[in-house]
Amino acid sequence: MLRRTALIGLIVICITILGFTWMVRDSLCELQIKNGDSVFLAHLAYEPK
C-alpha cells in the first residue's frame, strides 16, 4: 500500500512539473528580478544543434 501511495505521489509531482513547464515555456530562457528602481535581467542565448 505504501508503494502505491508513493507511486501516485510521484506521478502527481511529475505531471505538475510538466504542466508548469508547458505554461512558462516561452519565458524559461529569461530571468527578471525587480527590486525597487533596479532591474536584474539574465537571458540565456543558445543555438540548437
PQR file of N, CA, C, O and H, with PARSE charges and radii, in Angstrom:
ATOM      1  N   MET A   1       0.821  -1.201   0.000 -0.4000 1.5000
ATOM      2  CA  MET A   1       0.000   0.000   0.000 -0.0000 2.0000
ATOM      3  C   MET A   1       0.862   1.261   0.000  0.5500 1.7000
ATOM      4  O   MET A   1       0.530   2.252  -0.651 -0.5500 1.4000
ATOM      5  N   LEU A   2       1.979   1.212   0.742 -0.4000 1.5000
ATOM      6  CA  LEU A   2       2.870   2.366   0.804 -0.0000 2.0000
ATOM      7  C   LEU A   2       3.511   2.636  -0.554  0.5500 1.7000
ATOM      8  O   LEU A   2       3.673   3.791  -0.947 -0.5500 1.4000
ATOM      9  H   LEU A   2       2.248   0.407   1.271  0.4000 1.0000
ATOM     10  N   ARG A   3       3.875   1.577  -1.271 -0.4000 1.5000
ATOM     11  CA  ARG A   3       4.464   1.756  -2.601 -0.0000 2.0000
ATOM     12  C   ARG A   3       3.482   2.394  -3.561  0.5500 1.7000
ATOM     13  O   ARG A   3       3.848   3.255  -4.361 -0.5500 1.4000
ATOM     14  H   ARG A   3       3.743   0.639  -0.952  0.4000 1.0000
ATOM     15  N   ARG A   4       2.233   1.968  -3.478 -0.4000 1.5000
ATOM     16  CA  ARG A   4       1.205   2.526  -4.369 -0.0000 2.0000
ATOM     17  C   ARG A   4       1.014   4.020  -4.091  0.5500 1.7000
ATOM     18  O   ARG A   4       0.894   4.813  -5.024 -0.5500 1.4000
ATOM     19  H   ARG A   4       1.936   1.269  -2.828  0.4000 1.0000
ATOM     20  N   THR A   5       0.986   4.399  -2.829 -0.4000 1.5000
ATOM     21  CA  THR A   5       0.836   5.804  -2.455 -0.0000 2.0000
ATOM     22  C   THR A   5       2.035   6.618  -2.928  0.5500 1.7000
ATOM     23  O   THR A   5       1.873   7.729  -3.435 -0.5500 1.4000
ATOM     24  H   THR A   5       1.083   3.754  -2.071  0.4000 1.0000
ATOM     25  N   ALA A   6       3.232   6.073  -2.766 -0.4000 1.5000
ATOM     26  CA  ALA A   6       4.440   6.760  -3.212 -0.0000 2.0000
ATOM     27  C   ALA A   6       4.447   6.914  -4.731  0.5500 1.7000
ATOM     28  O   ALA A   6       4.847   7.958  -5.247 -0.5500 1.4000
ATOM     29  H   ALA A   6       3.364   5.171  -2.354  0.4000 1.0000
ATOM     30  N   LEU A   7       4.013   5.893  -5.441 -0.4000 1.5000
ATOM     31  CA  LEU A   7       3.964   5.949  -6.901 -0.0000 2.0000
ATOM     32  C   LEU A   7       2.960   6.998  -7.372  0.5500 1.7000
ATOM     33  O   LEU A   7       3.247   7.763  -8.293 -0.5500 1.4000
ATOM     34  H   LEU A   7       3.688   5.044  -5.023  0.4000 1.0000
ATOM     35  N   ILE A   8       1.806   7.037  -6.755 -0.4000 1.5000
ATOM     36  CA  ILE A   8       0.799   8.040  -7.120 -0.0000 2.0000
ATOM     37  C   ILE A   8       1.321   9.449  -6.826  0.5500 1.7000
ATOM     38  O   ILE A   8       1.105  10.367  -7.617 -0.5500 1.4000
ATOM     39  H   ILE A   8       1.573   6.415  -6.007  0.4000 1.0000
ATOM     40  N   GLY A   9       1.996   9.619  -5.708 -0.4000 1.5000
ATOM     41  CA  GLY A   9       2.589  10.914  -5.375 -0.0000 2.0000
ATOM     42  C   GLY A   9       3.635  11.338  -6.386  0.5500 1.7000
ATOM     43  O   GLY A   9       3.684  12.504  -6.778 -0.5500 1.4000
ATOM     44  H   GLY A   9       2.171   8.872  -5.065  0.4000 1.0000
ATOM     45  N   LEU A  10       4.470  10.407  -6.811 -0.4000 1.5000
ATOM     46  CA  LEU A  10       5.497  10.696  -7.808 -0.0000 2.0000
ATOM     47  C   LEU A  10       4.873  11.077  -9.145  0.5500 1.7000
ATOM     48  O   LEU A  10       5.350  11.993  -9.815 -0.5500 1.4000
ATOM     49  H   LEU A  10       4.430   9.460  -6.493  0.4000 1.0000
ATOM     50  N   ILE A  11       3.820  10.388  -9.530 -0.4000 1.5000
ATOM     51  CA  ILE A  11       3.127  10.706 -10.784 -0.0000 2.0000
ATOM     52  C   ILE A  11       2.519  12.104 -10.718  0.5500 1.7000
ATOM     53  O   ILE A  11       2.598  12.864 -11.683 -0.5500 1.4000
ATOM     54  H   ILE A  11       3.433   9.645  -8.986  0.4000 1.0000
ATOM     55  N   VAL A  12       1.920  12.441  -9.591 -0.4000 1.5000
ATOM     56  CA  VAL A  12       1.329  13.775  -9.428 -0.0000 2.0000
ATOM     57  C   VAL A  12       2.402  14.853  -9.518  0.5500 1.7000
ATOM     58  O   VAL A  12       2.190  15.883 -10.158 -0.5500 1.4000
ATOM     59  H   VAL A  12       1.856  11.824  -8.806  0.4000 1.0000
ATOM     60  N   ILE A  13       3.547  14.629  -8.889 -0.4000 1.5000
ATOM     61  CA  ILE A  13       4.645  15.600  -8.943 -0.0000 2.0000
ATOM     62  C   ILE A  13       5.146  15.768 -10.374  0.5500 1.7000
ATOM     63  O   ILE A  13       5.376  16.893 -10.816 -0.5500 1.4000
ATOM     64  H   ILE A  13       3.719  13.792  -8.369  0.4000 1.0000
ATOM     65  N   CYS A  14       5.317  14.672 -11.099 -0.4000 1.5000
ATOM     66  CA  CYS A  14       5.790  14.742 -12.487 -0.0000 2.0000
ATOM     67  C   CYS A  14       4.802  15.485 -13.377  0.5500 1.7000
ATOM     68  O   CYS A  14       5.207  16.305 -14.201 -0.5500 1.4000
ATOM     69  H   CYS A  14       5.130  13.758 -10.740  0.4000 1.0000
ATOM     70  N   ILE A  15       3.523  15.209 -13.221 -0.4000 1.5000
ATOM     71  CA  ILE A  15       2.505  15.897 -14.024 -0.0000 2.0000
ATOM     72  C   ILE A  15       2.485  17.389 -13.695  0.5500 1.7000
ATOM     73  O   ILE A  15       2.311  18.221 -14.586 -0.5500 1.4000
ATOM     74  H   ILE A  15       3.194  14.543 -12.552  0.4000 1.0000
ATOM     75  N   THR A  16       2.662  17.726 -12.422 -0.4000 1.5000
ATOM     76  CA  THR A  16       2.702  19.134 -12.020 -0.0000 2.0000
ATOM     77  C   THR A  16       3.891  19.848 -12.650  0.5500 1.7000
ATOM     78  O   THR A  16       3.746  20.961 -13.155 -0.5500 1.4000
ATOM     79  H   THR A  16       2.803  17.051 -11.698  0.4000 1.0000
ATOM     80  N   ILE A  17       5.060  19.222 -12.625 -0.4000 1.5000
ATOM     81  CA  ILE A  17       6.256  19.821 -13.222 -0.0000 2.0000
ATOM     82  C   ILE A  17       6.078  19.986 -14.727  0.5500 1.7000
ATOM     83  O   ILE A  17       6.431  21.030 -15.277 -0.5500 1.4000
ATOM     84  H   ILE A  17       5.178  18.318 -12.215  0.4000 1.0000
ATOM     85  N   LEU A  18       5.542  18.980 -15.398 -0.4000 1.5000
ATOM     86  CA  LEU A  18       5.308  19.080 -16.841 -0.0000 2.0000
ATOM     87  C   LEU A  18       4.301  20.183 -17.169  0.5500 1.7000
ATOM     88  O   LEU A  18       4.495  20.931 -18.127 -0.5500 1.4000
ATOM     89  H   LEU A  18       5.255  18.133 -14.952  0.4000 1.0000
ATOM     90  N   GLY A  19       3.245  20.287 -16.394 -0.4000 1.5000
ATOM     91  CA  GLY A  19       2.253  21.341 -16.614 -0.0000 2.0000
ATOM     92  C   GLY A  19       2.841  22.727 -16.410  0.5500 1.7000
ATOM     93  O   GLY A  19       2.583  23.632 -17.204 -0.5500 1.4000
ATOM     94  H   GLY A  19       3.088  19.679 -15.616  0.4000 1.0000
ATOM     95  N   PHE A  20       3.630  22.904 -15.354 -0.4000 1.5000
ATOM     96  CA  PHE A  20       4.269  24.191 -15.097 -0.0000 2.0000
ATOM     97  C   PHE A  20       5.236  24.553 -16.220  0.5500 1.7000
ATOM     98  O   PHE A  20       5.267  25.698 -16.670 -0.5500 1.4000
ATOM     99  H   PHE A  20       3.839  22.169 -14.710  0.4000 1.0000
ATOM    100  N   THR A  21       6.024  23.578 -16.671 -0.4000 1.5000
ATOM    101  CA  THR A  21       6.964  23.815 -17.765 -0.0000 2.0000
ATOM    102  C   THR A  21       6.229  24.204 -19.037  0.5500 1.7000
ATOM    103  O   THR A  21       6.679  25.093 -19.760 -0.5500 1.4000
ATOM    104  H   THR A  21       5.999  22.648 -16.305  0.4000 1.0000
ATOM    105  N   TRP A  22       5.118  23.562 -19.322 -0.4000 1.5000
ATOM    106  CA  TRP A  22       4.336  23.876 -20.512 -0.0000 2.0000
ATOM    107  C   TRP A  22       3.773  25.298 -20.439  0.5500 1.7000
ATOM    108  O   TRP A  22       3.729  25.997 -21.451 -0.5500 1.4000
ATOM    109  H   TRP A  22       4.752  22.840 -18.736  0.4000 1.0000
ATOM    110  N   MET A  23       3.342  25.731 -19.247 -0.4000 1.5000
ATOM    111  CA  MET A  23       2.755  27.067 -19.101 -0.0000 2.0000
ATOM    112  C   MET A  23       3.789  28.177 -19.254  0.5500 1.7000
ATOM    113  O   MET A  23       3.464  29.243 -19.778 -0.5500 1.4000
ATOM    114  H   MET A  23       3.378  25.163 -18.425  0.4000 1.0000
ATOM    115  N   VAL A  24       5.025  27.956 -18.811 -0.4000 1.5000
ATOM    116  CA  VAL A  24       6.038  29.015 -18.838 -0.0000 2.0000
ATOM    117  C   VAL A  24       7.139  28.733 -19.856  0.5500 1.7000
ATOM    118  O   VAL A  24       8.242  29.266 -19.733 -0.5500 1.4000
ATOM    119  H   VAL A  24       5.290  27.091 -18.386  0.4000 1.0000
ATOM    120  N   ARG A  25       6.858  27.910 -20.849 -0.4000 1.5000
ATOM    121  CA  ARG A  25       7.900  27.500 -21.786 -0.0000 2.0000
ATOM    122  C   ARG A  25       8.512  28.655 -22.564  0.5500 1.7000
ATOM    123  O   ARG A  25       9.671  28.562 -22.968 -0.5500 1.4000
ATOM    124  H   ARG A  25       5.962  27.477 -20.948  0.4000 1.0000
ATOM    125  N   ASP A  26       7.773  29.747 -22.791 -0.4000 1.5000
ATOM    126  CA  ASP A  26       8.318  30.876 -23.538 -0.0000 2.0000
ATOM    127  C   ASP A  26       9.279  31.716 -22.707  0.5500 1.7000
ATOM    128  O   ASP A  26      10.137  32.398 -23.267 -0.5500 1.4000
ATOM    129  H   ASP A  26       6.832  29.823 -22.463  0.4000 1.0000
ATOM    130  N   SER A  27       9.154  31.682 -21.405 -0.4000 1.5000
ATOM    131  CA  SER A  27       9.993  32.531 -20.559 -0.0000 2.0000
ATOM    132  C   SER A  27      11.045  31.738 -19.787  0.5500 1.7000
ATOM    133  O   SER A  27      11.634  32.264 -18.842 -0.5500 1.4000
ATOM    134  H   SER A  27       8.457  31.128 -20.950  0.4000 1.0000
ATOM    135  N   LEU A  28      11.291  30.494 -20.164 -0.4000 1.5000
ATOM    136  CA  LEU A  28      12.278  29.693 -19.435 -0.0000 2.0000
ATOM    137  C   LEU A  28      13.709  30.169 -19.668  0.5500 1.7000
ATOM    138  O   LEU A  28      14.589  29.884 -18.857 -0.5500 1.4000
ATOM    139  H   LEU A  28      10.813  30.067 -20.931  0.4000 1.0000
ATOM    140  N   CYS A  29      13.954  30.885 -20.753 -0.4000 1.5000
ATOM    141  CA  CYS A  29      15.304  31.328 -21.079 -0.0000 2.0000
ATOM    142  C   CYS A  29      15.586  32.732 -20.566  0.5500 1.7000
ATOM    143  O   CYS A  29      16.606  33.322 -20.922 -0.5500 1.4000
ATOM    144  H   CYS A  29      13.238  31.117 -21.412  0.4000 1.0000
ATOM    145  N   GLU A  30      14.712  33.273 -19.745 -0.4000 1.5000
ATOM    146  CA  GLU A  30      14.896  34.630 -19.261 -0.0000 2.0000
ATOM    147  C   GLU A  30      14.535  34.714 -17.783  0.5500 1.7000
ATOM    148  O   GLU A  30      13.528  34.157 -17.343 -0.5500 1.4000
ATOM    149  H   GLU A  30      13.884  32.793 -19.456  0.4000 1.0000
ATOM    150  N   LEU A  31      15.361  35.411 -17.033 -0.4000 1.5000
ATOM    151  CA  LEU A  31      15.119  35.633 -15.608 -0.0000 2.0000
ATOM    152  C   LEU A  31      15.144  37.131 -15.358  0.5500 1.7000
ATOM    153  O   LEU A  31      16.118  37.803 -15.697 -0.5500 1.4000
ATOM    154  H   LEU A  31      16.178  35.863 -17.390  0.4000 1.0000
ATOM    155  N   GLN A  32      14.083  37.655 -14.771 -0.4000 1.5000
ATOM    156  CA  GLN A  32      13.996  39.082 -14.495 -0.0000 2.0000
ATOM    157  C   GLN A  32      13.609  39.284 -13.037  0.5500 1.7000
ATOM    158  O   GLN A  32      12.592  38.767 -12.573 -0.5500 1.4000
ATOM    159  H   GLN A  32      13.292  37.110 -14.495  0.4000 1.0000
ATOM    160  N   ILE A  33      14.435  40.043 -12.319 -0.4000 1.5000
ATOM    161  CA  ILE A  33      14.185  40.341 -10.907 -0.0000 2.0000
ATOM    162  C   ILE A  33      14.131  41.852 -10.744  0.5500 1.7000
ATOM    163  O   ILE A  33      15.076  42.558 -11.099 -0.5500 1.4000
ATOM    164  H   ILE A  33      15.261  40.463 -12.695  0.4000 1.0000
ATOM    165  N   LYS A  34      13.021  42.344 -10.206 -0.4000 1.5000
ATOM    166  CA  LYS A  34      12.862  43.781  -9.971 -0.0000 2.0000
ATOM    167  C   LYS A  34      12.950  44.040  -8.473  0.5500 1.7000
ATOM    168  O   LYS A  34      12.302  43.371  -7.669 -0.5500 1.4000
ATOM    169  H   LYS A  34      12.254  41.771  -9.918  0.4000 1.0000
ATOM    170  N   ASN A  35      13.766  45.026  -8.120 -0.4000 1.5000
ATOM    171  CA  ASN A  35      13.938  45.398  -6.719 -0.0000 2.0000
ATOM    172  C   ASN A  35      13.958  46.919  -6.641  0.5500 1.7000
ATOM    173  O   ASN A  35      15.005  47.541  -6.817 -0.5500 1.4000
ATOM    174  H   ASN A  35      14.293  45.569  -8.773  0.4000 1.0000
ATOM    175  N   GLY A  36      12.819  47.504  -6.381 -0.4000 1.5000
ATOM    176  CA  GLY A  36      12.748  48.964  -6.331 -0.0000 2.0000
ATOM    177  C   GLY A  36      12.991  49.558  -7.704  0.5500 1.7000
ATOM    178  O   GLY A  36      12.254  49.276  -8.650 -0.5500 1.4000
ATOM    179  H   GLY A  36      11.968  46.998  -6.238  0.4000 1.0000
ATOM    180  N   ASP A  37      14.039  50.390  -7.815 -0.4000 1.5000
ATOM    181  CA  ASP A  37      14.386  51.010  -9.094 -0.0000 2.0000
ATOM    182  C   ASP A  37      15.337  50.154  -9.917  0.5500 1.7000
ATOM    183  O   ASP A  37      15.606  50.478 -11.074 -0.5500 1.4000
ATOM    184  H   ASP A  37      14.637  50.619  -7.047  0.4000 1.0000
ATOM    185  N   SER A  38      15.849  49.078  -9.351 -0.4000 1.5000
ATOM    186  CA  SER A  38      16.812  48.225 -10.049 -0.0000 2.0000
ATOM    187  C   SER A  38      16.117  47.044 -10.710  0.5500 1.7000
ATOM    188  O   SER A  38      15.151  46.489 -10.186 -0.5500 1.4000
ATOM    189  H   SER A  38      15.630  48.815  -8.411  0.4000 1.0000
ATOM    190  N   VAL A  39      16.635  46.678 -11.874 -0.4000 1.5000
ATOM    191  CA  VAL A  39      16.129  45.508 -12.590 -0.0000 2.0000
ATOM    192  C   VAL A  39      17.322  44.646 -12.969  0.5500 1.7000
ATOM    193  O   VAL A  39      18.269  45.127 -13.592 -0.5500 1.4000
ATOM    194  H   VAL A  39      17.420  47.129 -12.300  0.4000 1.0000
ATOM    195  N   PHE A  40      17.277  43.382 -12.596 -0.4000 1.5000
ATOM    196  CA  PHE A  40      18.309  42.417 -12.973 -0.0000 2.0000
ATOM    197  C   PHE A  40      17.708  41.498 -14.024  0.5500 1.7000
ATOM    198  O   PHE A  40      16.688  40.855 -13.775 -0.5500 1.4000
ATOM    199  H   PHE A  40      16.508  42.992 -12.090  0.4000 1.0000
ATOM    200  N   LEU A  41      18.332  41.428 -15.206 -0.4000 1.5000
ATOM    201  CA  LEU A  41      17.821  40.624 -16.303 -0.0000 2.0000
ATOM    202  C   LEU A  41      18.926  39.700 -16.794  0.5500 1.7000
ATOM    203  O   LEU A  41      20.005  40.158 -17.170 -0.5500 1.4000
ATOM    204  H   LEU A  41      19.160  41.951 -15.409  0.4000 1.0000
ATOM    205  N   ALA A  42      18.657  38.413 -16.791 -0.4000 1.5000
ATOM    206  CA  ALA A  42      19.596  37.419 -17.315 -0.0000 2.0000
ATOM    207  C   ALA A  42      18.897  36.683 -18.448  0.5500 1.7000
ATOM    208  O   ALA A  42      17.779  36.195 -18.281 -0.5500 1.4000
ATOM    209  H   ALA A  42      17.780  38.042 -16.485  0.4000 1.0000
ATOM    210  N   HIS A  43      19.551  36.604 -19.596 -0.4000 1.5000
ATOM    211  CA  HIS A  43      18.959  35.967 -20.768 -0.0000 2.0000
ATOM    212  C   HIS A  43      19.897  34.869 -21.252  0.5500 1.7000
ATOM    213  O   HIS A  43      21.092  35.100 -21.435 -0.5500 1.4000
ATOM    214  H   HIS A  43      20.458  37.001 -19.732  0.4000 1.0000
ATOM    215  N   LEU A  44      19.358  33.691 -21.456 -0.4000 1.5000
ATOM    216  CA  LEU A  44      20.134  32.554 -21.929 -0.0000 2.0000
ATOM    217  C   LEU A  44      20.092  32.526 -23.451  0.5500 1.7000
ATOM    218  O   LEU A  44      19.019  32.426 -24.046 -0.5500 1.4000
ATOM    219  H   LEU A  44      18.387  33.503 -21.307  0.4000 1.0000
ATOM    220  N   ALA A  45      21.252  32.615 -24.074 -0.4000 1.5000
ATOM    221  CA  ALA A  45      21.341  32.558 -25.534 -0.0000 2.0000
ATOM    222  C   ALA A  45      21.973  31.220 -25.913  0.5500 1.7000
ATOM    223  O   ALA A  45      23.038  30.862 -25.410 -0.5500 1.4000
ATOM    224  H   ALA A  45      22.124  32.697 -23.591  0.4000 1.0000
ATOM    225  N   TYR A  46      21.321  30.503 -26.785 -0.4000 1.5000
ATOM    226  CA  TYR A  46      21.835  29.211 -27.201 -0.0000 2.0000
ATOM    227  C   TYR A  46      21.446  28.957 -28.651  0.5500 1.7000
ATOM    228  O   TYR A  46      20.529  29.577 -29.188 -0.5500 1.4000
ATOM    229  H   TYR A  46      20.456  30.793 -27.194  0.4000 1.0000
ATOM    230  N   GLU A  47      22.161  28.039 -29.259 -0.4000 1.5000
ATOM    231  CA  GLU A  47      21.858  27.637 -30.626 -0.0000 2.0000
ATOM    232  C   GLU A  47      21.532  26.152 -30.626  0.5500 1.7000
ATOM    233  O   GLU A  47      22.347  25.346 -30.178 -0.5500 1.4000
ATOM    234  H   GLU A  47      22.906  27.535 -28.822  0.4000 1.0000
ATOM    235  N   PRO A  48      20.371  25.779 -31.114 -0.5600 1.5000
ATOM    236  CA  PRO A  48      20.047  24.344 -31.183  0.2800 2.0000
ATOM    237  C   PRO A  48      20.905  23.654 -32.232  0.5500 1.7000
ATOM    238  O   PRO A  48      21.237  24.240 -33.262 -0.5500 1.4000
ATOM    239  N   LYS A  49      21.253  22.424 -31.964 -0.4000 1.5000
ATOM    240  CA  LYS A  49      22.084  21.668 -32.909 -0.0000 2.0000
ATOM    241  C   LYS A  49      21.239  21.028 -33.965  0.5500 1.7000
ATOM    242  O   LYS A  49      21.764  20.350 -34.849 -0.5500 1.4000
ATOM    243  H   LYS A  49      20.982  21.947 -31.128  0.4000 1.0000
TER
END
